[in-house]
Amino acid sequence: MRTARTLAAAALAGAALLGLAAPAAVADSPSATATPDTRTTTGPTEAGTSFRTATRFLPGQHATARAATGDYLYWVFPADTGQRPTVNATVTLPEAALRHGPSTWRIDVYDGLRRRQSCMYGTQSRTAGKDAAKVELACVLRPVRASADAWANDPLPGSYYVRLTVTGLPDEDLGQSFDARLGVDLKDEGGAHATDGALAVPLVPGATTADRAEADADAGRPSAVEAAAPEDGWSSGWWSDRWLWTLAGGVLAALAGVGGYVLTRGAGRPSRVPPAA
């Protein structure tokens, strides 16, 4: 009876530990047609025309802009360790009566080193017919890692640039005005994609040396890293829910050892032989 109680207690303790770790590590399956949250707030109403002039906005905001067909539009947003960004763009096209044929639109995402990041899911490029009123684009990036090998192209914490442009249309349609609407959703992937290292600083353009950061601090200016940070700041990168799973595994292993000892103790002892009369 005591053995049964011991094993039951071990099972309950293991289930409790796994219950603490599971919610943070389980991720919903991604969607290739993810749409921005309807509760997002209004963001900037203009866009840059290059990486250097990209307009900054935060995830949860909607950035809008009006431009001429053929222009390159740039925005930049922060993404931190363990997050998986989903970029959504909607282009409201010129009036159909003014257009001479279909047009193809595309969004591209680049990290702080201006490396183009591939999309896991979503329609990154789409062709709109001559009579279409708008075109919708989406790009689900890979989860952001805390660190990576120097030769890898893995997403790392820092600034991410979004470029929107038309890649194909009749020459007669160049210069016509259009409206763009951009949003970014961040999903926390937890420790499923965690690594054992961390960058010294996030990949933010303008973040150079400690001397530069010290000079900014002495002058009362925020550093480039601080200016580009999310609302709640950059994470340290060392913590993830993998620690919970590691702890749960260690405790379960210890409980399994105790249970095995309880079950097998005395099995190898020689039976007592009554003394001879």
C-alpha positions in Angstrom: 0.0 0.0 0.0 2.8 2.4 0.9 4.5 1.6 -2.5 1.3 2.5 -4.4 1.0 5.8 -2.4 4.6 6.6 -3.2 4.2 6.0 -7.0 0.9 8.0 -7.0 2.5 10.9 -5.4 5.4 10.8 -7.9 2.9 10.8 -10.8 1.0 13.7 -9.4 4.1 15.7 -8.8 5.3 15.0 -12.4 2.0 16.0 -13.8 2.0 19.3 -11.9 5.4 20.2 -13.1 4.6 19.4 -16.7 1.4 21.4 -16.4 3.4 24.4 -15.4 5.8 24.1 -18.4 3.3 23.0 -21.1 1.3 26.2 -21.6 4.4 28.2 -22.4 5.9 25.7 -24.8 2.8 24.6 -26.8 2.3 26.7 -29.9 -0.7 26.9 -32.2 -0.2 25.8 -35.7 0.7 28.9 -37.9 -1.7 30.3 -40.4 -0.7 31.4 -43.9 -3.6 33.9 -44.0 -3.1 35.5 -40.6 -4.7 38.9 -40.4 -3.9 41.8 -38.0 -5.7 42.1 -34.7 -8.7 44.4 -35.0 -7.7 46.0 -31.7 -4.5 47.5 -33.1 -3.9 51.2 -32.7 -3.2 53.9 -35.2 0.5 54.2 -36.2 2.4 56.5 -38.5 0.8 57.9 -41.6 3.8 57.9 -43.8 6.6 55.6 -45.0 10.3 56.0 -45.8 11.8 55.6 -49.2 15.0 53.8 -48.2 16.4 51.8 -45.3 17.9 54.9 -43.8 14.6 56.8 -43.8 12.3 53.9 -42.9 9.4 54.9 -40.7 9.3 53.2 -37.3 6.2 51.6 -35.8 5.4 49.1 -33.1 3.7 45.8 -33.4 0.1 46.3 -32.6 -0.1 49.5 -34.6 -1.3 50.0 -38.1 1.0 52.1 -40.3 -0.5 53.8 -43.4 0.9 55.7 -46.3 -0.1 57.2 -49.6 2.4 57.0 -52.4 2.8 56.8 -56.2 2.9 53.4 -57.9 6.5 52.5 -58.5 7.8 54.0 -55.2 9.5 51.8 -52.6 8.0 52.1 -49.2 10.0 51.2 -46.0 8.9 50.7 -42.4 10.9 49.3 -39.4 9.7 47.5 -36.3 11.4 45.7 -33.3 11.3 42.0 -32.8 12.7 40.2 -29.7 13.9 36.7 -28.8 11.3 34.0 -29.0 8.9 36.0 -31.1 7.5 35.1 -34.5 6.5 38.2 -36.5 3.6 38.1 -39.0 3.6 41.0 -41.4 0.3 41.9 -43.2 0.0 44.5 -45.9 -3.1 45.8 -47.7 -2.8 47.9 -50.9 -5.8 49.9 -52.0 -5.3 50.2 -55.8 -6.2 53.2 -58.0 -9.6 53.2 -59.7 -10.0 50.4 -62.2 -11.0 52.9 -64.9 -7.6 54.5 -64.7 -5.5 51.3 -64.9 -4.4 49.5 -68.0 -3.8 46.0 -66.8 -2.9 43.8 -63.8 -0.3 44.7 -61.3 2.0 42.5 -59.1 2.8 43.6 -55.5 5.4 42.3 -53.1 6.6 42.7 -49.5 10.1 41.8 -48.3 11.4 41.7 -44.8 15.0 42.4 -43.8 16.8 42.2 -40.4 19.1 44.8 -38.8 22.0 43.6 -41.0 19.8 44.1 -44.1 19.7 40.4 -44.8 16.4 39.4 -46.5 14.4 37.0 -44.3 12.5 34.2 -45.9 8.8 33.7 -45.2 7.6 30.5 -43.6 4.0 31.0 -44.7 1.9 33.6 -46.4 1.5 35.2 -49.8 4.5 37.4 -50.1 3.8 38.4 -53.7 0.4 38.6 -55.4 -1.0 39.8 -58.8 -4.2 41.9 -58.8 -6.4 42.0 -61.8 -7.3 45.1 -63.6 -10.6 45.4 -61.9 -9.4 44.5 -58.4 -9.9 47.1 -55.7 -7.1 45.9 -53.4 -4.5 43.3 -52.8 -3.5 41.6 -49.5 -0.1 40.3 -48.7 1.3 38.3 -45.7 4.6 37.0 -44.5 5.1 34.8 -41.5 8.8 34.9 -40.4 10.7 32.3 -38.6 10.9 32.6 -34.8 13.6 35.1 -33.6 16.6 33.3 -32.0 18.7 34.6 -29.2 21.9 33.7 -31.1 23.1 31.9 -34.2 26.3 30.9 -36.0 28.0 33.7 -37.9 27.3 32.0 -41.3 23.6 31.4 -40.6 20.8 33.6 -41.8 18.6 33.0 -38.7 16.4 35.9 -37.5 18.0 37.6 -34.5 16.6 40.2 -32.1 16.7 43.7 -33.4 15.2 45.9 -36.0 13.2 44.5 -39.0 12.6 46.4 -42.2 9.5 45.9 -44.4 9.7 47.0 -48.0 6.5 47.2 -50.1 6.6 47.9 -53.9 5.0 47.0 -57.2 7.1 44.6 -59.2 5.1 44.5 -62.4 2.5 46.6 -64.1 1.9 48.4 -67.4 4.2 51.4 -68.0 1.1 53.7 -68.4 0.1 53.0 -64.7 3.4 54.2 -63.2 2.9 57.2 -60.9 -0.7 56.6 -60.0 -1.5 57.0 -56.3 -2.3 54.1 -54.0 -2.8 53.6 -50.3 -0.9 51.1 -48.2 -1.8 49.7 -44.8 0.7 47.7 -42.8 0.5 45.7 -39.5 2.7 43.3 -37.6 1.6 40.7 -35.1 4.1 39.0 -32.7 3.5 35.5 -31.4 5.6 34.3 -28.4 7.0 30.9 -29.3 8.6 30.2 -25.9 11.5 27.9 -25.4 10.8 25.6 -28.4 13.2 27.7 -30.4 15.5 28.9 -27.6 19.3 28.7 -27.9 22.0 28.6 -25.2 23.6 32.0 -26.2 22.7 35.6 -26.6 23.8 38.6 -28.7 25.8 41.3 -26.9 23.3 43.8 -28.3 20.3 43.5 -30.7 20.9 44.0 -34.4 20.0 47.7 -34.6 21.5 50.1 -37.2 23.6 52.7 -35.5 24.5 50.5 -32.6 28.3 50.5 -32.8 30.6 50.6 -29.7 30.4 50.9 -26.0 32.1 54.3 -26.3 29.3 55.6 -28.6 26.7 54.4 -26.1 28.6 56.0 -23.2 28.8 59.3 -25.2 25.0 59.2 -25.9 24.4 58.6 -22.2 26.6 61.5 -21.2 24.8 63.8 -23.6 21.4 62.6 -22.3 20.5 61.0 -25.6 19.0 57.5 -25.8 21.3 55.1 -27.6 20.4 53.6 -30.9 19.5 50.3 -29.2 17.3 52.0 -26.6 15.6 54.1 -29.3 14.7 51.0 -31.3 13.6 48.9 -28.4 10.0 47.5 -28.0 7.7 49.1 -25.5 8.8 46.8 -22.6 12.5 46.9 -23.6 14.8 44.2 -25.0 14.9 40.8 -23.2 18.1 39.4 -21.8 17.8 36.3 -24.0 18.9 33.8 -21.3 15.5 32.9 -19.9 13.1 30.6 -21.6 10.5 28.0 -20.5 13.1 25.3 -21.4 14.3 25.9 -17.8 10.9 24.6 -16.6 11.1 21.5 -18.8 14.7 20.8 -17.6 13.6 21.2 -13.9 10.6 18.9 -14.5 12.7 16.3 -16.2 15.2 16.3 -13.3 12.5 15.9 -10.7 10.8 13.1 -12.7 14.1 11.3 -13.0 14.6 11.6 -9.3 11.1 10.3 -8.5 11.5 7.5 -10.9 14.7 6.5 -9.1 13.0 6.5 -5.8 10.1 4.6 -7.2 12.4 1.9 -8.6 14.2 1.6 -5.3 10.9 1.2 -3.4 9.7 -1.5 -5.9 13.0 -3.5 -5.9 14.3 -3.2 -2.4 14.6 -6.5 -0.7 14.3 -8.5 -3.9 17.9 -9.5 -3.8 18.1 -10.4 -0.1 18.4 -14.1 0.8 15.5 -15.5 2.6 15.9 -16.2 6.3 16.6 -19.8 7.2 15.4 -20.9 10.6 18.2 -22.1 12.8 18.7 -25.8 13.1 17.2 -27.5 16.1 
